[in-house]
Amino acid sequence: LSPGGVHRSGETLVRLDEPARAHAALAELGIHVTLKPEGLRISTHFYNDERELDACVAALVAYRAGVTA
C-alpha cells in the first residue's frame, strides 16, 4: 500500500486479510510491526538490518501460505 517514487518512505504498509491475526503470528516470532486497519506497517529503515527484514518477509510468506508458529 505504500507509495513509490518520490513519495516513498522507510516504512512499508502491507495489506493483509485479518491484520490482527497476522500481527499476533509475527509477534510470536519476535517480529515487531505496527497493526493498522488495512494491514501491517513495517519499519524498513534505521531500526532494522537486512537479516531482520529477511526474517520478517519470510514470516509473512509463511503466514500467507498458512504456515504459522
N, CA, C and O atoms as CSV, one atom per row, in Angstrom:
chain,resi,resn,atom,element,x,y,z
A,1,LEU,N,N,0.809,-1.206,0.000
A,1,LEU,CA,C,0.000,0.000,0.000
A,1,LEU,C,C,0.846,1.261,0.000
A,1,LEU,O,O,0.342,2.332,-0.339
A,2,SER,N,N,2.114,1.166,0.369
A,2,SER,CA,C,2.964,2.345,0.456
A,2,SER,C,C,3.271,2.879,-0.936
A,2,SER,O,O,3.477,2.103,-1.869
A,3,PRO,N,N,3.304,4.203,-1.081
A,3,PRO,CA,C,3.604,4.774,-2.398
A,3,PRO,C,C,5.075,4.612,-2.751
A,3,PRO,O,O,5.932,4.536,-1.870
A,4,GLY,N,N,5.356,4.561,-4.042
A,4,GLY,CA,C,6.730,4.511,-4.525
A,4,GLY,C,C,7.135,5.873,-5.056
A,4,GLY,O,O,6.490,6.881,-4.767
A,5,GLY,N,N,8.190,5.897,-5.822
A,5,GLY,CA,C,8.631,7.135,-6.434
A,5,GLY,C,C,9.131,8.147,-5.418
A,5,GLY,O,O,9.685,7.783,-4.381
A,6,VAL,N,N,8.932,9.413,-5.727
A,6,VAL,CA,C,9.449,10.485,-4.875
A,6,VAL,C,C,8.756,10.540,-3.517
A,6,VAL,O,O,9.266,11.175,-2.594
A,7,HIS,N,N,7.610,9.891,-3.380
A,7,HIS,CA,C,6.855,9.915,-2.119
A,7,HIS,C,C,7.073,8.653,-1.288
A,7,HIS,O,O,6.309,8.388,-0.360
A,8,ARG,N,N,8.099,7.877,-1.606
A,8,ARG,CA,C,8.330,6.628,-0.872
A,8,ARG,C,C,8.788,6.925,0.555
A,8,ARG,O,O,9.185,8.042,0.886
A,9,SER,N,N,8.719,5.899,1.373
A,9,SER,CA,C,9.001,6.050,2.792
A,9,SER,C,C,9.860,4.892,3.272
A,9,SER,O,O,9.963,3.866,2.599
A,10,GLY,N,N,10.474,5.056,4.435
A,10,GLY,CA,C,11.208,3.980,5.073
A,10,GLY,C,C,10.298,3.034,5.825
A,10,GLY,O,O,10.765,2.097,6.473
A,11,GLU,N,N,9.019,3.272,5.743
A,11,GLU,CA,C,8.027,2.372,6.342
A,11,GLU,C,C,7.188,1.793,5.217
A,11,GLU,O,O,6.865,2.480,4.248
A,12,THR,N,N,6.843,0.537,5.356
A,12,THR,CA,C,6.079,-0.146,4.327
A,12,THR,C,C,4.769,-0.611,4.926
A,12,THR,O,O,4.751,-1.259,5.973
A,13,LEU,N,N,3.675,-0.282,4.264
A,13,LEU,CA,C,2.360,-0.731,4.696
A,13,LEU,C,C,1.949,-1.902,3.818
A,13,LEU,O,O,1.830,-1.774,2.599
A,14,VAL,N,N,1.733,-3.045,4.458
A,14,VAL,CA,C,1.402,-4.277,3.758
A,14,VAL,C,C,-0.065,-4.598,3.997
A,14,VAL,O,O,-0.502,-4.734,5.140
A,15,ARG,N,N,-0.825,-4.718,2.904
A,15,ARG,CA,C,-2.242,-5.080,3.026
A,15,ARG,C,C,-2.354,-6.578,3.310
A,15,ARG,O,O,-1.741,-7.396,2.623
A,16,LEU,N,N,-3.135,-6.926,4.318
A,16,LEU,CA,C,-3.368,-8.323,4.682
A,16,LEU,C,C,-4.806,-8.496,5.130
A,16,LEU,O,O,-5.383,-7.618,5.772
A,17,ASP,N,N,-5.374,-9.637,4.784
A,17,ASP,CA,C,-6.646,-10.005,5.385
A,17,ASP,C,C,-6.355,-10.352,6.843
A,17,ASP,O,O,-5.303,-10.914,7.145
A,18,GLU,N,N,-7.239,-10.036,7.713
A,18,GLU,CA,C,-7.090,-10.328,9.144
A,18,GLU,C,C,-5.761,-9.808,9.706
A,18,GLU,O,O,-4.958,-10.588,10.218
A,19,PRO,N,N,-5.531,-8.507,9.611
A,19,PRO,CA,C,-4.246,-7.969,10.079
A,19,PRO,C,C,-3.950,-8.249,11.552
A,19,PRO,O,O,-2.786,-8.424,11.915
A,20,ALA,N,N,-4.959,-8.297,12.398
A,20,ALA,CA,C,-4.710,-8.574,13.819
A,20,ALA,C,C,-4.146,-9.984,14.003
A,20,ALA,O,O,-3.269,-10.201,14.840
A,21,ARG,N,N,-4.644,-10.929,13.229
A,21,ARG,CA,C,-4.147,-12.305,13.303
A,21,ARG,C,C,-2.697,-12.374,12.813
A,21,ARG,O,O,-1.869,-13.061,13.411
A,22,ALA,N,N,-2.395,-11.664,11.731
A,22,ALA,CA,C,-1.027,-11.621,11.207
A,22,ALA,C,C,-0.094,-10.964,12.214
A,22,ALA,O,O,1.029,-11.426,12.418
A,23,HIS,N,N,-0.549,-9.900,12.836
A,23,HIS,CA,C,0.236,-9.189,13.852
A,23,HIS,C,C,0.590,-10.136,14.996
A,23,HIS,O,O,1.736,-10.172,15.444
A,24,ALA,N,N,-0.381,-10.893,15.461
A,24,ALA,CA,C,-0.149,-11.838,16.560
A,24,ALA,C,C,0.827,-12.938,16.145
A,24,ALA,O,O,1.691,-13.326,16.931
A,25,ALA,N,N,0.696,-13.441,14.924
A,25,ALA,CA,C,1.588,-14.505,14.446
A,25,ALA,C,C,3.029,-14.012,14.373
A,25,ALA,O,O,3.947,-14.737,14.757
A,26,LEU,N,N,3.239,-12.804,13.890
A,26,LEU,CA,C,4.589,-12.257,13.818
A,26,LEU,C,C,5.129,-11.955,15.209
A,26,LEU,O,O,6.315,-12.159,15.468
A,27,ALA,N,N,4.278,-11.473,16.105
A,27,ALA,CA,C,4.709,-11.175,17.473
A,27,ALA,C,C,5.212,-12.440,18.169
A,27,ALA,O,O,6.164,-12.382,18.948
A,28,GLU,N,N,4.576,-13.581,17.893
A,28,GLU,CA,C,5.025,-14.846,18.481
A,28,GLU,C,C,6.440,-15.194,18.050
A,28,GLU,O,O,7.159,-15.897,18.761
A,29,LEU,N,N,6.842,-14.694,16.870
A,29,LEU,CA,C,8.183,-14.944,16.352
A,29,LEU,C,C,9.173,-13.853,16.755
A,29,LEU,O,O,10.335,-13.877,16.350
A,30,GLY,N,N,8.698,-12.892,17.561
A,30,GLY,CA,C,9.562,-11.801,17.990
A,30,GLY,C,C,9.750,-10.728,16.941
A,30,GLY,O,O,10.704,-9.953,17.004
A,31,ILE,N,N,8.842,-10.676,15.968
A,31,ILE,CA,C,8.897,-9.678,14.906
A,31,ILE,C,C,7.887,-8.596,15.251
A,31,ILE,O,O,6.688,-8.854,15.351
A,32,HIS,N,N,8.386,-7.393,15.430
A,32,HIS,CA,C,7.551,-6.284,15.876
A,32,HIS,C,C,7.159,-5.402,14.694
A,32,HIS,O,O,8.011,-4.805,14.037
A,33,VAL,N,N,5.872,-5.334,14.442
A,33,VAL,CA,C,5.301,-4.494,13.401
A,33,VAL,C,C,4.144,-3.728,14.031
A,33,VAL,O,O,3.737,-4.022,15.155
A,34,THR,N,N,3.622,-2.755,13.312
A,34,THR,CA,C,2.525,-1.951,13.837
A,34,THR,C,C,1.232,-2.354,13.150
A,34,THR,O,O,1.149,-2.379,11.922
A,35,LEU,N,N,0.237,-2.665,13.944
A,35,LEU,CA,C,-1.071,-3.042,13.427
A,35,LEU,C,C,-1.800,-1.805,12.912
A,35,LEU,O,O,-1.915,-0.799,13.613
A,36,LYS,N,N,-2.285,-1.893,11.687
A,36,LYS,CA,C,-3.096,-0.845,11.066
A,36,LYS,C,C,-4.397,-1.485,10.596
A,36,LYS,O,O,-4.442,-2.701,10.410
A,37,PRO,N,N,-5.458,-0.700,10.398
A,37,PRO,CA,C,-6.743,-1.294,9.998
A,37,PRO,C,C,-6.675,-2.133,8.721
A,37,PRO,O,O,-7.370,-3.143,8.605
A,38,GLU,N,N,-5.841,-1.720,7.764
A,38,GLU,CA,C,-5.781,-2.432,6.490
A,38,GLU,C,C,-4.622,-3.409,6.382
A,38,GLU,O,O,-4.502,-4.111,5.378
A,39,GLY,N,N,-3.772,-3.467,7.393
A,39,GLY,CA,C,-2.639,-4.383,7.325
A,39,GLY,C,C,-1.614,-4.098,8.398
A,39,GLY,O,O,-1.953,-3.748,9.529
A,40,LEU,N,N,-0.344,-4.255,8.024
A,40,LEU,CA,C,0.750,-4.074,8.966
A,40,LEU,C,C,1.727,-3.026,8.443
A,40,LEU,O,O,2.038,-2.993,7.252
A,41,ARG,N,N,2.200,-2.179,9.335
A,41,ARG,CA,C,3.254,-1.225,8.979
A,41,ARG,C,C,4.572,-1.807,9.452
A,41,ARG,O,O,4.723,-2.178,10.616
A,42,ILE,N,N,5.524,-1.880,8.532
A,42,ILE,CA,C,6.842,-2.441,8.817
A,42,ILE,C,C,7.879,-1.343,8.659
A,42,ILE,O,O,7.974,-0.721,7.601
A,43,SER,N,N,8.645,-1.106,9.693
A,43,SER,CA,C,9.727,-0.123,9.607
A,43,SER,C,C,10.914,-0.789,8.929
A,43,SER,O,O,11.543,-1.685,9.491
A,44,THR,N,N,11.210,-0.343,7.723
A,44,THR,CA,C,12.269,-0.979,6.936
A,44,THR,C,C,13.571,-0.183,6.957
A,44,THR,O,O,14.457,-0.428,6.138
A,45,HIS,N,N,13.692,0.743,7.858
A,45,HIS,CA,C,14.885,1.580,7.921
A,45,HIS,C,C,15.337,1.747,9.371
A,45,HIS,O,O,14.602,1.402,10.297
A,46,PHE,N,N,16.486,2.249,9.557
A,46,PHE,CA,C,17.083,2.661,10.822
A,46,PHE,C,C,17.122,1.573,11.896
A,46,PHE,O,O,18.204,1.202,12.353
A,47,TYR,N,N,15.974,1.060,12.301
A,47,TYR,CA,C,15.916,0.128,13.425
A,47,TYR,C,C,16.231,-1.307,13.016
A,47,TYR,O,O,16.501,-2.148,13.874
A,48,ASN,N,N,16.200,-1.595,11.724
A,48,ASN,CA,C,16.322,-2.973,11.257
A,48,ASN,C,C,17.444,-3.120,10.238
A,48,ASN,O,O,17.720,-2.212,9.454
A,49,ASP,N,N,18.091,-4.297,10.268
A,49,ASP,CA,C,19.096,-4.583,9.246
A,49,ASP,C,C,18.504,-5.593,8.252
A,49,ASP,O,O,17.372,-6.045,8.419
A,50,GLU,N,N,19.280,-5.941,7.220
A,50,GLU,CA,C,18.766,-6.834,6.174
A,50,GLU,C,C,18.353,-8.196,6.725
A,50,GLU,O,O,17.357,-8.767,6.278
A,51,ARG,N,N,19.098,-8.717,7.680
A,51,ARG,CA,C,18.763,-10.027,8.263
A,51,ARG,C,C,17.379,-9.990,8.911
A,51,ARG,O,O,16.588,-10.921,8.756
A,52,GLU,N,N,17.094,-8.913,9.637
A,52,GLU,CA,C,15.793,-8.783,10.297
A,52,GLU,C,C,14.674,-8.595,9.281
A,52,GLU,O,O,13.578,-9.128,9.455
A,53,LEU,N,N,14.947,-7.841,8.224
A,53,LEU,CA,C,13.930,-7.651,7.184
A,53,LEU,C,C,13.669,-8.960,6.443
A,53,LEU,O,O,12.524,-9.271,6.117
A,54,ASP,N,N,14.729,-9.730,6.176
A,54,ASP,CA,C,14.557,-11.035,5.545
A,54,ASP,C,C,13.698,-11.950,6.421
A,54,ASP,O,O,12.843,-12.671,5.909
A,55,ALA,N,N,13.919,-11.924,7.728
A,55,ALA,CA,C,13.127,-12.744,8.652
A,55,ALA,C,C,11.667,-12.312,8.633
A,55,ALA,O,O,10.772,-13.155,8.685
A,56,CYS,N,N,11.418,-11.013,8.559
A,56,CYS,CA,C,10.050,-10.508,8.516
A,56,CYS,C,C,9.355,-10.953,7.234
A,56,CYS,O,O,8.213,-11.411,7.269
A,57,VAL,N,N,10.044,-10.818,6.102
A,57,VAL,CA,C,9.458,-11.239,4.824
A,57,VAL,C,C,9.185,-12.739,4.836
A,57,VAL,O,O,8.119,-13.174,4.400
A,58,ALA,N,N,10.127,-13.530,5.326
A,58,ALA,CA,C,9.927,-14.987,5.398
A,58,ALA,C,C,8.730,-15.325,6.280
A,58,ALA,O,O,7.951,-16.219,5.948
A,59,ALA,N,N,8.575,-14.625,7.395
A,59,ALA,CA,C,7.439,-14.869,8.286
A,59,ALA,C,C,6.125,-14.493,7.617
A,59,ALA,O,O,5.124,-15.192,7.779
A,60,LEU,N,N,6.120,-13.401,6.871
A,60,LEU,CA,C,4.907,-13.006,6.150
A,60,LEU,C,C,4.542,-14.012,5.066
A,60,LEU,O,O,3.368,-14.336,4.885
A,61,VAL,N,N,5.546,-14.507,4.345
A,61,VAL,CA,C,5.305,-15.520,3.315
A,61,VAL,C,C,4.735,-16.787,3.959
A,61,VAL,O,O,3.774,-17.363,3.449
A,62,ALA,N,N,5.318,-17.217,5.066
A,62,ALA,CA,C,4.822,-18.409,5.766
A,62,ALA,C,C,3.406,-18.187,6.272
A,62,ALA,O,O,2.565,-19.081,6.180
A,63,TYR,N,N,3.136,-16.997,6.807
A,63,TYR,CA,C,1.795,-16.681,7.299
A,63,TYR,C,C,0.781,-16.760,6.158
A,63,TYR,O,O,-0.281,-17.364,6.311
A,64,ARG,N,N,1.103,-16.158,5.028
A,64,ARG,CA,C,0.181,-16.159,3.892
A,64,ARG,C,C,-0.016,-17.564,3.322
A,64,ARG,O,O,-1.064,-17.865,2.751
A,65,ALA,N,N,0.990,-18.415,3.478
A,65,ALA,CA,C,0.897,-19.799,2.998
A,65,ALA,C,C,0.146,-20.693,3.991
A,65,ALA,O,O,-0.108,-21.867,3.721
A,66,GLY,N,N,-0.206,-20.109,5.153
A,66,GLY,CA,C,-0.938,-20.879,6.155
A,66,GLY,C,C,-0.054,-21.626,7.116
A,66,GLY,O,O,-0.536,-22.448,7.895
A,67,VAL,N,N,1.241,-21.352,7.074
A,67,VAL,CA,C,2.169,-21.978,7.996
A,67,VAL,C,C,2.397,-21.011,9.135
A,67,VAL,O,O,3.000,-19.957,8.938
A,68,THR,N,N,1.925,-21.350,10.329
A,68,THR,CA,C,2.068,-20.460,11.471
A,68,THR,C,C,2.871,-21.132,12.559
A,68,THR,O,O,2.950,-22.359,12.629
A,69,ALA,N,N,3.463,-20.318,13.402
A,69,ALA,CA,C,4.262,-20.851,14.517
A,69,ALA,C,C,3.370,-21.452,15.570
A,69,ALA,O,O,3.860,-21.950,16.583
